[in-house]
Amino acid sequence: MKLSLHIGTPKSGTTTIQRFLQQNRDLLQANGVCVPTSAGVSNQRRLAAMFLDDDVVDDFFRRLNLQDREKRLAAKRQWRTDLSAEIAAQPCSHVVMSSEHLQSRLQNPEGIRALARYLREHFSDIHIILYIRDPLDTLVSLYSSAVKSGSTLAQLPLPLPPLWTNIADHRATIRRWQENFSPDALRLRLFQKDDFLHGDLLSDFIAAADLPELDYARPERANESLDRLGLELLRRLNTDIPVILPDGTTNPLRGNIKTMFETHFNSGAPFRPNAEAVAAYDAAFADSNEWVRQTFFPDRAQLFTPKTRTVATKEELTSADLDEMAAFAAALWRRDGRRDARKKNRA
């Protein structure tokens, strides 16, 4: 049986790819390609969680209330049993799975080796699909996600947080995975439109995963970054209405604030890091990028398409900014008005 395993990296269209696989699961199965669900309906994050070090408790385990070691190990054993049973029962000769957490969380080579041993028990042909993105663009997108998740960071941090630097150090990622799978198993793709097949991410992924040419449903782009104004407003709001309360519980006042910001702050001027961050990230990953270029793309002058780096400046609020804030305030006012009206009608 053949496996196409998409491992990320984060912020390289992974949510769009996973929604594509989810929406087309039945169509794919009818054409000999199965997308398992026991490791996750869309993002198969359990597959990464199964092979983390046994003492690691990340946000995924905390959300499932698996801080207790024995409960966590029991859950991991059960997940492996469930996935093995599902793979064995598949009516297909080709399986596709996807989780960016395989790249971002499985940093210990022993975890990747354990994953490889497990997969070889079920598949005779395995290839790894990895999309890599310009490091600074990746980190700017991660910053947006961090603020949407409750961060109060005022600027992109310099290249220090291990999780962030791991995602952008493409040389280290490639070496880890090639050392534990066969070197020719890796299918490396550049996450930039000019390099996508037909200029389209999903067309490119279909080719990379050896999927049949079918009349697929196409999801809209997902998990878009907030614009500059939205990030600044939400970052400040996160201080007053934090995601986690002092007692460790989730703050109920957050409500659907993330969705509201994603709806109303997605088309303005983009966030721009300061000049110090731009220089630091370009320098931090220059050697890694050059190694990847020489090893995989020697005909390219540069690994990623050169672009003009624009940096943050001191700016006054523009008329467009004020329009955005007014529209957001009006949406909140209408929402609260409808809620108050419903309460009044029930009284």
C-alpha positions as CSV (number, residue, x, y, z in Angstrom):
1,M,0.0,0.0,0.0
2,K,1.2,3.5,-0.8
3,L,1.2,6.5,1.6
4,S,1.4,10.2,0.7
5,L,2.3,12.0,4.0
6,H,2.0,15.8,4.0
7,I,3.9,17.2,7.0
8,G,3.7,20.9,6.5
9,T,5.4,23.3,7.1
10,P,2.9,25.4,9.1
11,K,1.7,28.6,7.4
12,S,2.2,27.0,3.9
13,G,-1.5,26.4,3.0
14,T,-1.9,23.4,5.3
15,T,-5.4,24.3,6.3
16,T,-6.5,24.7,2.7
17,I,-5.0,21.3,1.8
18,Q,-6.6,19.6,4.7
19,R,-10.0,21.1,3.9
20,F,-9.6,19.9,0.3
21,L,-8.9,16.4,1.5
22,Q,-11.8,16.5,3.9
23,Q,-14.3,17.8,1.4
24,N,-13.2,15.3,-1.3
25,R,-12.9,12.3,1.0
26,D,-15.7,10.3,-0.6
27,L,-14.7,11.2,-4.2
28,L,-11.1,10.1,-3.5
29,Q,-12.2,6.9,-2.0
30,A,-14.4,6.1,-4.9
31,N,-11.2,6.5,-7.0
32,G,-8.9,4.3,-4.9
33,V,-7.5,6.9,-2.5
34,C,-8.4,6.9,1.2
35,V,-8.0,9.7,3.7
36,P,-8.2,8.2,7.3
37,T,-10.2,9.9,10.0
38,S,-9.2,8.2,13.2
39,A,-6.1,10.4,13.6
40,G,-8.2,13.5,12.9
41,V,-11.0,14.4,10.5
42,S,-9.1,17.3,8.8
43,N,-5.7,17.9,10.5
44,Q,-4.5,14.4,11.5
45,R,-2.7,15.8,14.5
46,R,-3.0,12.6,16.5
47,L,-0.4,11.1,14.2
48,A,2.1,13.6,15.4
49,A,1.0,13.4,19.1
50,M,1.4,9.6,19.1
51,F,5.1,9.9,18.6
52,L,6.0,12.8,20.8
53,D,8.3,12.0,23.8
54,D,6.2,10.4,26.5
55,D,6.8,13.3,28.9
56,V,5.8,16.0,26.5
57,V,2.5,17.8,27.3
58,D,1.7,20.3,24.6
59,D,-1.5,22.3,23.9
60,F,-3.1,19.4,22.1
61,F,-2.9,17.1,25.2
62,R,-3.9,19.9,27.5
63,R,-7.0,20.6,25.4
64,L,-7.9,16.9,25.7
65,N,-7.3,17.0,29.5
66,L,-4.4,14.5,29.1
67,Q,-1.9,16.1,31.4
68,D,-1.7,12.9,33.5
69,R,1.1,10.7,32.1
70,E,-0.7,7.4,32.4
71,K,-3.8,8.6,30.8
72,R,-1.8,10.3,28.0
73,L,0.1,7.1,27.3
74,A,-3.1,5.1,27.3
75,A,-4.6,7.5,24.8
76,K,-1.6,7.3,22.5
77,R,-1.7,3.5,22.5
78,Q,-5.4,3.6,21.7
79,W,-4.9,6.1,18.9
80,R,-2.3,3.8,17.3
81,T,-4.6,0.8,17.6
82,D,-7.5,2.7,16.0
83,L,-5.4,4.0,13.2
84,S,-3.8,0.6,12.5
85,A,-7.3,-0.9,12.3
86,E,-8.6,1.8,10.0
87,I,-5.6,1.5,7.6
88,A,-6.0,-2.3,7.6
89,A,-9.7,-1.9,6.7
90,Q,-9.1,0.6,3.9
91,P,-10.5,-0.5,0.5
92,C,-7.8,1.6,-1.2
93,S,-4.3,1.0,-2.4
94,H,-3.3,4.6,-1.7
95,V,-3.6,6.5,1.5
96,V,-3.1,10.3,2.1
97,M,-2.6,11.9,5.5
98,S,-1.8,15.5,6.5
99,S,-0.7,17.3,9.6
100,E,1.7,20.3,9.8
101,H,2.4,19.2,13.4
102,L,4.5,16.4,12.1
103,Q,7.0,19.0,11.1
104,S,6.6,21.5,13.9
105,R,6.2,19.2,16.9
106,L,8.2,16.1,16.0
107,Q,11.7,17.6,16.5
108,N,13.3,14.7,18.3
109,P,14.8,12.3,15.7
110,E,13.7,9.3,17.8
111,G,10.1,10.4,17.4
112,I,10.5,10.5,13.6
113,R,12.2,7.1,13.7
114,A,9.3,5.6,15.7
115,L,6.8,7.1,13.3
116,A,8.8,5.7,10.3
117,R,8.8,2.2,11.9
118,Y,5.1,2.4,12.5
119,L,4.3,3.5,9.0
120,R,6.5,0.8,7.4
121,E,4.4,-1.8,9.2
122,H,1.5,-0.7,7.0
123,F,2.9,0.8,3.9
124,S,5.5,-0.5,1.4
125,D,5.7,2.9,-0.5
126,I,6.0,6.1,1.5
127,H,6.7,9.6,0.2
128,I,6.8,12.8,2.3
129,I,5.4,16.0,1.0
130,L,7.0,19.2,2.4
131,Y,6.2,22.7,1.5
132,I,8.7,25.4,2.5
133,R,8.1,29.1,2.6
134,D,10.3,32.2,2.9
135,P,11.2,32.3,6.6
136,L,10.3,35.9,7.2
137,D,6.9,35.5,5.5
138,T,6.4,32.3,7.6
139,L,7.1,34.1,10.8
140,V,4.9,37.1,10.0
141,S,2.0,34.7,9.4
142,L,2.9,32.8,12.7
143,Y,2.8,36.2,14.5
144,S,-0.7,36.8,13.2
145,S,-1.8,33.4,14.4
146,A,-0.2,34.0,17.8
147,V,-2.1,37.2,18.3
148,K,-5.4,35.5,17.2
149,S,-4.6,32.9,19.9
150,G,-4.2,35.5,22.6
151,S,-0.6,36.8,22.3
152,T,0.1,40.3,23.4
153,L,3.5,40.6,21.6
154,A,3.9,44.1,20.2
155,Q,6.3,43.0,17.4
156,L,7.7,40.0,15.7
157,P,10.2,38.4,18.1
158,L,13.8,38.1,17.0
159,P,14.8,34.5,15.9
160,L,14.9,32.9,19.3
161,P,11.7,31.0,20.2
162,P,12.6,27.3,19.3
163,L,9.2,26.4,17.9
164,W,9.4,29.4,15.5
165,T,12.9,28.9,14.4
166,N,12.4,25.2,13.9
167,I,9.6,25.9,11.4
168,A,11.8,28.2,9.3
169,D,15.0,26.2,9.4
170,H,14.4,24.2,6.3
171,R,17.8,22.6,6.2
172,A,17.3,21.1,9.7
173,T,13.8,19.8,8.8
174,I,14.9,18.2,5.6
175,R,17.9,16.5,7.2
176,R,15.7,15.1,10.1
177,W,13.2,13.6,7.8
178,Q,15.7,12.3,5.2
179,E,17.7,10.6,7.9
180,N,14.7,8.6,9.1
181,F,13.0,7.9,5.8
182,S,14.7,7.1,2.5
183,P,16.3,10.2,1.0
184,D,14.3,9.9,-2.2
185,A,11.0,9.8,-0.2
186,L,11.0,13.5,0.2
187,R,9.0,15.6,-2.3
188,L,10.0,19.2,-1.6
189,R,7.9,22.0,-2.9
190,L,8.3,25.8,-2.7
191,F,5.3,27.7,-1.2
192,Q,5.1,30.6,-3.7
193,K,2.6,31.0,-6.4
194,D,5.1,31.2,-9.3
195,D,6.3,27.7,-8.4
196,F,2.9,26.1,-8.0
197,L,1.7,23.9,-10.8
198,H,-0.7,26.1,-12.9
199,G,0.0,28.8,-10.3
200,D,-2.4,27.0,-7.9
201,L,-1.6,25.4,-4.5
202,L,-4.2,22.6,-4.8
203,S,-3.2,21.7,-8.3
204,D,0.4,21.5,-7.1
205,F,-0.6,19.3,-4.1
206,I,-2.7,17.0,-6.3
207,A,0.4,16.4,-8.4
208,A,2.8,16.1,-5.4
209,A,0.5,13.5,-3.8
210,D,-0.1,11.5,-7.1
211,L,-3.9,12.1,-6.8
212,P,-6.0,11.3,-9.8
213,E,-7.3,14.2,-12.0
214,L,-11.0,14.5,-10.9
215,D,-13.7,17.2,-10.6
216,Y,-12.7,18.2,-7.1
217,A,-14.5,20.5,-4.8
218,R,-12.2,23.5,-4.1
219,P,-12.3,25.1,-0.6
220,E,-11.7,28.8,-0.2
221,R,-8.4,29.9,1.1
222,A,-8.3,29.4,4.9
223,N,-6.6,30.8,8.0
224,E,-5.8,34.2,6.5
225,S,-3.6,36.6,8.4
226,L,-5.1,39.7,10.0
227,D,-4.2,43.0,8.6
228,R,-2.1,45.5,10.5
229,L,-4.9,47.4,12.2
230,G,-6.7,44.1,13.2
231,L,-3.5,42.8,14.7
232,E,-2.9,45.9,16.7
233,L,-6.4,46.1,18.0
234,L,-6.6,42.5,19.0
235,R,-3.2,42.4,20.6
236,R,-4.3,45.3,22.9
237,L,-7.6,43.6,23.5
238,N,-5.8,40.4,24.5
239,T,-4.3,42.2,27.5
240,D,-7.8,43.2,28.8
241,I,-9.6,40.0,27.9
242,P,-7.0,37.2,28.0
243,V,-7.6,33.8,26.6
244,I,-6.7,32.1,29.9
245,L,-7.9,33.3,33.3
246,P,-5.6,33.3,36.3
247,D,-7.2,30.0,37.5
248,G,-6.2,28.3,34.3
249,T,-9.7,28.2,32.8
250,T,-10.7,29.6,29.4
251,N,-12.1,33.1,29.5
252,P,-15.8,32.9,28.5
253,L,-15.8,36.6,27.6
254,R,-13.7,35.9,24.5
255,G,-16.7,34.4,22.7
256,N,-16.3,34.5,18.9
257,I,-13.8,37.4,19.0
258,K,-11.3,35.6,16.7
259,T,-14.0,35.0,14.0
260,M,-15.1,38.6,14.3
261,F,-11.6,39.9,13.7
262,E,-11.0,37.5,10.9
263,T,-14.2,38.7,9.2
264,H,-13.6,42.4,9.6
265,F,-9.8,42.8,9.4
266,N,-8.6,40.9,6.4
267,S,-8.2,43.4,3.6
268,G,-6.4,46.4,5.0
269,A,-2.7,47.2,4.9
270,P,-0.6,44.2,5.9
271,F,1.4,43.9,9.1
272,R,5.0,44.9,8.6
273,P,7.8,43.9,11.0
274,N,10.4,46.5,12.0
275,A,13.8,46.8,10.3
276,E,15.6,45.0,13.1
277,A,13.4,41.9,12.7
278,V,13.7,41.9,8.9
279,A,17.5,42.0,9.0
280,A,17.6,39.4,11.8
281,Y,15.4,36.8,10.0
282,D,17.1,37.3,6.7
283,A,20.5,36.7,8.3
284,A,19.4,33.9,10.6
285,F,18.3,31.6,7.8
286,A,20.5,32.7,4.9
287,D,22.8,29.6,5.2
288,S,19.9,27.2,5.6
289,N,18.2,28.6,2.5
290,E,21.4,28.5,0.5
291,W,22.0,24.8,1.4
292,V,18.5,24.0,0.2
293,R,19.0,25.9,-3.0
294,Q,22.3,24.2,-3.8
295,T,21.0,20.7,-2.8
296,F,17.5,20.8,-4.5
297,F,17.2,23.8,-6.8
298,P,20.8,24.5,-8.1
299,D,19.4,26.1,-11.3
300,R,17.8,28.9,-9.2
301,A,19.7,32.1,-8.5
302,Q,17.9,32.3,-5.1
303,L,15.8,29.8,-3.3
304,F,12.8,32.2,-2.8
305,T,11.7,34.8,-5.3
306,P,13.4,38.1,-4.3
307,K,11.0,40.7,-2.9
308,T,11.2,44.3,-1.6
309,R,11.3,44.1,2.2
310,T,9.0,46.8,3.5
311,V,9.4,47.6,7.2
312,A,7.2,49.2,9.8
313,T,7.1,53.0,10.2
314,K,5.4,55.4,12.5
315,E,2.0,55.9,10.8
316,E,-1.1,57.9,11.6
317,L,-4.5,56.3,11.3
318,T,-5.7,56.5,7.7
319,S,-9.2,57.1,6.6
320,A,-9.4,53.4,5.6
321,D,-8.3,52.4,9.1
322,L,-11.1,54.5,10.6
323,D,-13.6,53.0,8.2
324,E,-12.5,49.5,9.3
325,M,-12.9,50.4,13.0
326,A,-16.3,51.9,12.4
327,A,-17.5,48.8,10.5
328,F,-16.2,46.6,13.3
329,A,-17.9,48.7,16.0
330,A,-21.2,48.6,14.0
331,A,-21.0,44.8,13.6
332,L,-20.5,44.4,17.4
333,W,-23.4,46.9,18.1
334,R,-25.7,45.0,15.8
335,R,-24.8,41.7,17.3
336,D,-25.3,42.8,20.8
337,G,-28.5,44.5,19.8
338,R,-29.9,41.3,18.3
339,R,-28.8,39.4,21.5
340,D,-30.6,41.9,23.7
341,A,-33.7,41.7,21.5
342,R,-33.8,38.0,21.9
343,K,-33.5,38.2,25.7
344,K,-36.3,40.8,25.8
345,N,-38.6,38.6,23.7
346,R,-38.0,35.6,26.0
347,A,-38.7,37.7,29.1
